[in-house]
Amino acid sequence: MAERLRDRMPTVLVCGAVFDGHAETLTGPAEILVEGARITEVGDSVSRPAGVQVVDLSDRTVTPGFIDCHVHLTMDGSRIAAQTLATSAGKALSGLGLAQRYLATGFTTVRDLGSMDPEWPTVDLRNAIAAGTVPGPRLVVAGHLIGATGSHADIGGMYAPRWHLPVAAPADGPMQVRERVRTEHKYGSDWIKTANAGGYFSAGDDPSRMTWFDDELTALVDTATQLGLPVAAHTGAAQACRQAIRAGVRSLEHAYLIDAEGISMAEEAGTFIVPTMQMTQEDLAELERGTLPPQAVGKFTRDHTHILEAQQRIAASNVKIAFGTDCGMFPFSHGVREFQAMVGAGITPVRALRAATGVAAELLQRPDLGVVGAGACADLVAMPGDPTTDITATASVDFVMARGHIYRHHSHHPQEDR
């Protein structure tokens, strides 16, 4: 983790070029004045308050800080069954290190979509970062994944039945579903995460099958809506994607096997898709090496061609695409590769950038994030090159400002994580 170079004093960033989070092209040269945790001026030339520090980024492109809408800071996909049994405190401390290193690569906000833990480590971690107790990216969290018995959310299937370990709390029927949503709200979740289809790394379920009945998913979304919580749905099968859209979820996570009808429904409903395309590339590499977890091999071998086709359909559509990686299921040090995976699927570089800035902020209902403009949060990153034409530039971020603090400058290189 890069140490803060100075206390949060007024700062002027002298930028060679700027991507504002929404536009099709770069602007600049430009200057950005940061006071406290906010951007107060953007222009050809800005004010110089007393005590201001000036940072020369005249040979860099400046963008809003990246937003990753799908991570798991307290999960390790390479050893998920064993790692789940670790203590909550151990997971939180490990997650903090991952979050700090991820911040140093340009991700100033991350949405954590569930810990396989009976406690609330990501809520505690979010609160500690927000209070300034520890440094790290802004966290938006869903404490746990809610699903039916034997679903992607029910990790208990990875252990012998005699153990009865409380690592998951599956719900069956609308009444239990409502209770689980209310519990998430009670203990501080920002989002509700559900699974209405199986997964690849979980045991005993199948991404091509729905795992909620309509009344169960409707009960979940209605309860969350009543409590003011948006819903993200892990989903796979085409019919599961359609079910989630009809129920009113805000985002489809993965949408592994979405079809043309589902994409059309998402476009009409304004449902966001977080396609986690690098995860597929990671799984393909693991399959080729023979290191993909045994429970995933058959399902992924059957489906991987269809997943790639679905990603191309998403790329060719007008649906709202938000950036998300599923880091935790693979190393956080590979998270920035999502940009290249998106472009490889047919998404333009500028749309991929918007997915990680302006569109991601819209998904999170945070108009003060993902944009370079007066009044916005001072979450800013810089890199050599032009990421609107060469998306690989995103892998070369060497300046990071979060909430007005400089966390990384050119001379620092973050350590690799697991």
C-alpha positions in Angstrom: 0.0 0.0 0.0 1.4 3.4 -0.9 1.7 5.7 2.0 0.1 9.1 1.9 2.7 11.5 0.6 1.2 14.6 2.4 -1.7 15.5 4.6 -4.8 16.6 2.8 -3.8 20.2 1.8 -5.2 22.1 -1.2 -3.9 20.5 -4.4 -3.7 21.5 -8.0 -3.3 18.7 -10.5 -1.7 19.9 -13.8 -3.1 17.4 -16.3 -1.9 16.6 -19.8 -5.4 15.2 -20.7 -8.6 14.4 -18.8 -11.3 11.8 -19.2 -14.3 13.1 -17.3 -16.1 9.7 -16.8 -18.8 10.3 -19.5 -17.3 11.9 -22.6 -16.3 10.0 -25.8 -12.9 11.8 -26.0 -10.2 13.3 -23.8 -10.0 17.0 -23.1 -7.1 19.1 -21.9 -4.5 20.2 -21.0 -6.4 21.1 -17.9 -6.0 21.8 -14.2 -8.0 20.4 -11.3 -8.2 22.0 -7.8 -8.9 19.7 -4.9 -9.8 21.1 -1.5 -10.5 18.7 1.3 -12.1 15.6 -0.2 -13.8 17.4 -3.1 -12.9 18.8 -6.5 -13.7 22.5 -6.4 -12.5 23.7 -9.8 -11.7 22.2 -13.2 -10.5 24.4 -16.1 -7.7 25.5 -18.3 -6.3 27.3 -15.2 -7.6 27.1 -11.6 -7.1 29.1 -8.4 -4.0 28.7 -6.2 -5.1 28.9 -2.6 -2.6 29.6 0.1 -0.5 26.5 1.0 -1.4 24.7 -2.2 0.7 21.9 -3.5 1.0 21.5 -7.3 1.3 18.0 -8.8 2.7 17.9 -12.3 0.8 15.3 -14.3 1.3 17.2 -17.6 2.5 14.0 -19.3 -0.3 11.9 -18.0 -4.0 11.2 -18.6 -6.2 11.8 -15.6 -9.5 9.9 -15.1 -11.9 9.4 -12.2 -10.8 6.7 -9.8 -11.8 3.3 -11.0 -14.8 1.6 -9.5 -15.0 -2.2 -9.3 -18.6 -3.3 -8.7 -17.9 -6.9 -7.9 -15.2 -8.1 -5.6 -14.8 -10.5 -2.6 -12.2 -9.2 -0.2 -12.7 -12.0 2.3 -12.8 -15.0 -0.1 -10.1 -16.9 -1.8 -11.4 -18.9 -4.8 -8.2 -21.1 -5.0 -9.0 -22.6 -1.6 -12.5 -21.5 -0.8 -13.6 -24.4 1.4 -10.6 -24.1 3.7 -10.4 -20.3 3.7 -14.0 -20.0 4.7 -13.2 -21.6 8.0 -10.7 -18.9 8.9 -11.6 -16.4 11.6 -13.6 -13.3 10.8 -10.8 -11.1 12.1 -8.3 -12.9 10.0 -10.4 -12.4 6.9 -10.9 -8.8 7.6 -7.2 -8.2 8.1 -6.3 -10.1 4.9 -9.1 -8.2 3.1 -7.7 -4.9 4.3 -4.3 -5.7 2.7 -5.9 -6.7 -0.5 -8.1 -3.5 -0.6 -5.1 -1.3 0.0 -3.0 -2.9 -2.8 -6.0 -2.6 -5.1 -6.3 1.0 -4.3 -2.7 1.5 -5.4 -3.7 0.2 -8.9 -6.4 2.8 -9.3 -9.5 1.3 -7.7 -10.8 4.0 -5.3 -14.2 2.4 -4.8 -15.2 -1.3 -4.7 -18.5 -3.0 -4.1 -17.9 -6.2 -2.1 -20.7 -8.7 -2.9 -20.6 -11.1 0.0 -18.3 -12.9 2.5 -18.8 -16.6 3.3 -18.6 -15.9 7.0 -21.2 -16.0 9.7 -20.0 -12.6 11.0 -19.8 -9.2 9.2 -16.1 -8.7 8.3 -16.7 -6.5 5.3 -19.1 -4.3 7.1 -16.5 -3.8 9.8 -13.9 -3.1 7.2 -16.1 -0.6 5.4 -16.8 1.2 8.7 -13.1 1.4 9.6 -12.1 2.8 6.3 -14.9 5.3 6.3 -14.0 6.5 9.8 -10.4 6.9 8.8 -9.2 4.3 11.2 -7.3 2.5 8.4 -6.6 3.7 4.8 -8.2 2.0 1.9 -10.7 2.4 -1.0 -14.3 3.3 -0.4 -16.3 0.1 0.3 -19.9 -0.5 -0.6 -20.9 -3.9 0.7 -23.4 -6.7 0.7 -22.6 -8.6 3.8 -23.7 -12.1 2.6 -25.1 -13.9 -0.4 -28.7 -14.9 0.1 -29.9 -18.0 -1.7 -31.9 -21.2 -1.3 -30.8 -24.5 0.3 -28.3 -26.1 -2.0 -27.8 -23.0 -4.1 -24.7 -21.0 -5.0 -25.1 -19.2 -1.6 -25.1 -22.4 0.4 -21.4 -23.2 0.8 -22.4 -25.8 3.5 -22.5 -28.4 0.7 -18.6 -28.3 0.7 -18.5 -29.9 4.1 -19.6 -33.3 5.5 -23.2 -33.2 6.6 -22.3 -34.2 10.2 -20.4 -30.9 10.7 -23.4 -28.6 10.7 -21.1 -25.6 10.4 -22.8 -22.2 10.4 -21.0 -20.9 7.3 -24.2 -20.2 5.4 -27.8 -19.3 6.2 -29.9 -20.5 3.2 -33.5 -19.4 3.0 -36.5 -21.3 1.6 -39.8 -19.7 1.1 -40.8 -16.0 1.1 -40.9 -15.7 4.9 -37.3 -16.9 5.4 -36.2 -14.8 2.5 -37.7 -11.7 4.1 -36.0 -12.5 7.4 -32.6 -12.8 5.7 -33.0 -9.5 3.9 -34.0 -7.8 7.1 -31.0 -9.2 8.9 -28.7 -7.9 6.2 -30.3 -4.5 6.7 -30.1 -4.7 10.5 -26.4 -5.3 10.5 -25.4 -2.7 8.0 -25.4 -4.0 4.4 -25.6 -1.4 1.7 -26.8 -3.9 -0.9 -28.6 -7.2 -1.0 -26.8 -9.9 -2.9 -28.7 -12.9 -4.1 -28.2 -15.9 -6.3 -31.0 -17.2 -8.5 -28.9 -19.6 -10.5 -26.0 -22.0 -9.6 -22.3 -21.2 -9.9 -19.2 -22.8 -11.2 -17.0 -22.9 -8.1 -19.8 -24.0 -5.7 -20.6 -27.6 -5.2 -23.9 -29.4 -6.1 -25.6 -26.6 -8.0 -25.6 -25.7 -11.7 -25.4 -22.2 -13.4 -27.9 -23.5 -16.1 -30.6 -24.0 -13.5 -32.7 -21.4 -11.5 -32.6 -21.8 -7.8 -35.4 -19.4 -6.7 -39.1 -19.6 -7.3 -40.7 -16.4 -8.6 -42.4 -15.7 -5.2 -39.1 -16.1 -3.3 -37.2 -13.7 -5.5 -40.1 -11.3 -5.6 -40.2 -11.4 -1.8 -36.5 -10.6 -1.6 -36.6 -7.7 -4.0 -39.8 -6.2 -2.4 -38.3 -6.4 1.1 -35.1 -4.9 0.0 -36.9 -2.1 -1.8 -39.0 -1.4 1.2 -35.8 -1.0 3.2 -34.1 1.2 0.6 -31.5 -1.5 -0.5 -30.8 -2.2 -4.1 -30.3 -5.8 -5.2 -27.5 -7.5 -7.1 -28.2 -11.0 -8.5 -25.6 -13.6 -9.3 -27.2 -15.2 -12.3 -26.4 -17.6 -15.1 -29.1 -19.4 -17.0 -31.0 -17.3 -19.6 -34.3 -18.0 -17.8 -32.7 -16.9 -14.5 -31.5 -13.6 -16.1 -35.1 -13.0 -17.3 -36.5 -13.9 -13.9 -34.2 -11.4 -12.1 -35.0 -8.6 -14.5 -38.8 -9.2 -14.0 -38.3 -9.2 -10.3 -36.6 -5.7 -10.4 -33.0 -6.3 -9.4 -30.7 -3.4 -10.1 -27.8 -5.4 -11.5 -27.2 -8.8 -13.0 -23.8 -10.2 -11.9 -22.1 -12.4 -14.5 -25.2 -13.1 -16.6 -23.2 -16.1 -17.9 -25.8 -17.5 -20.3 -28.0 -14.5 -21.0 -29.8 -14.6 -24.4 -31.0 -11.9 -26.8 -34.4 -11.7 -25.1 -32.8 -11.1 -21.7 -30.6 -8.4 -23.0 -33.5 -6.7 -24.7 -35.4 -6.9 -21.3 -32.4 -5.4 -19.5 -32.2 -2.6 -22.0 -35.8 -1.7 -21.6 -35.8 -2.0 -17.8 -32.6 -0.1 -17.3 -31.0 -3.1 -15.5 -27.2 -3.0 -15.3 -25.1 -6.0 -16.3 -21.8 -6.6 -14.5 -20.3 -9.2 -16.9 -17.0 -10.1 -15.0 -15.3 -11.1 -18.3 -11.8 -11.5 -16.9 -13.1 -14.3 -14.6 -13.9 -16.3 -17.7 -10.3 -15.8 -19.0 -8.9 -16.9 -15.6 -11.1 -20.0 -15.7 -10.1 -20.9 -19.2 -6.4 -20.6 -18.2 -7.1 -22.8 -15.2 -8.9 -25.4 -17.3 -6.0 -25.6 -19.7 -3.5 -26.0 -16.9 -5.6 -28.6 -15.2 -6.0 -26.6 -12.0 -9.6 -25.6 -12.2 -11.4 -26.8 -9.0 -13.0 -30.2 -9.6 -16.5 -29.0 -9.0 -16.2 -26.5 -11.8 -14.6 -28.6 -14.5 -17.6 -30.3 -15.9 -19.9 -27.2 -15.7 -17.3 -24.8 -17.2 -16.3 -27.3 -19.9 -19.9 -27.5 -21.0 -20.6 -23.8 -20.9 -17.5 -21.8 -21.6 -18.2 -21.3 -25.3 -21.8 -20.2 -24.5 -20.4 -17.7 -21.9 -18.1 -16.1 -24.4 -21.0 -15.8 -26.9 -23.1 -14.2 -24.2 -20.4 -11.7 -23.5 -20.2 -10.8 -27.2 -24.0 -10.2 -27.1 -23.7 -8.0 -24.1 -20.9 -6.0 -25.9 -23.0 -5.6 -29.0 -26.0 -4.3 -27.1 -27.0 -0.9 -25.6 -27.4 -2.3 -22.1 -25.8 -0.5 -19.2 -22.5 -2.3 -18.6 -20.8 -1.7 -15.2 -17.2 -2.8 -14.5 -16.8 -5.7 -12.1 -14.2 -8.4 -11.8 -15.1 -11.1 -9.2 -11.6 -10.6 -7.7 -11.2 -12.8 -4.7 -12.1 -15.7 -6.9 -8.9 -14.9 -8.7 -6.0 -12.6 -7.6 -6.7 -8.9 -7.1 -3.4 -8.2 -9.0 -5.3 -9.4 -12.1 -8.3 -7.2 -11.6 -7.2 -4.4 -13.9 -7.1 -6.9 -16.8 -10.9 -6.7 -16.8 -10.5 -3.7 -19.0 -8.7 -5.7 -21.6 -11.1 -8.6 -21.4 -14.0 -6.2 -22.0 -12.4 -4.8 -25.1 -11.5 -8.3 -26.2 -15.2 -9.1 -26.1 -16.0 -6.2 -28.4 -16.6 -3.3 -26.0 -14.9 -0.1 -27.1 -12.1 1.3 -24.9 -14.1 4.4 -24.0 -17.2 2.3 -23.1 -15.0 0.2 -20.9 -13.7 3.3 -19.2 -17.2 4.6 -18.6 -18.2 1.2 -17.2 -15.6 1.7 -14.5 -16.3 5.3 -13.8 -19.6 7.1 -14.8 -21.7 4.0 -15.4 -20.4 2.3 -12.2 -21.3 5.4 -10.2 -24.8 5.4 -11.7 -25.2 1.8 -10.7 -24.1 2.6 -7.1 -26.4 5.7 -7.1 -23.5 7.9 -6.4 -23.4 10.9 -8.8 -20.5 12.3 -6.9 -18.3 9.4 -7.9 -16.9 8.4 -11.3 -16.7 11.9 -12.7 -14.2 14.8 -12.9 -16.1 17.9 -12.1 -16.7 20.6 -9.5 -18.4 19.1 -6.4 -17.3 15.5 -7.2 -15.3 13.4 -4.8 -11.6 13.8 -5.3 -11.0 10.3 -6.4 -8.6 10.6 -9.3 -6.0 8.5 -11.1 -3.4 9.2 -13.7 -1.5 7.0 -16.3 0.8 7.5 -19.3 -0.9 7.1 -22.6 -4.5 7.5 -23.8 -6.8 4.8 -22.4 -9.7 5.9 -24.7 -7.7 4.5 -27.7 -5.4 2.0 -25.9 -7.1 0.3 -23.0 -3.8 -1.3 -21.8 -2.9 2.2 -20.4 -5.2 1.4 -17.5 -2.6 -1.2 -16.3 0.0 1.6 -15.9 -1.7 3.8 -13.3 1.0 5.5 -11.3 -0.8 8.2 -9.5 -3.8 7.7 -7.1 -5.8 10.2 -5.2 -8.6 9.0 -3.0 -10.9 11.4 -1.0 -8.3 14.1 -1.6 -5.3 12.2 -0.2 -2.5 11.2 -2.5 -1.9 7.5 -2.0 0.4 6.8 -4.8 2.9 8.8 -7.0 5.1 7.8 -9.9 8.0 6.4 -7.7 5.9 3.9 -5.8 5.2 0.4 -7.1 2.7 -1.7 -5.0 3.5 -5.2 -3.9 1.9 -8.1 -5.6 -0.8 -9.8 -3.7 -1.7 -13.5 -3.8 
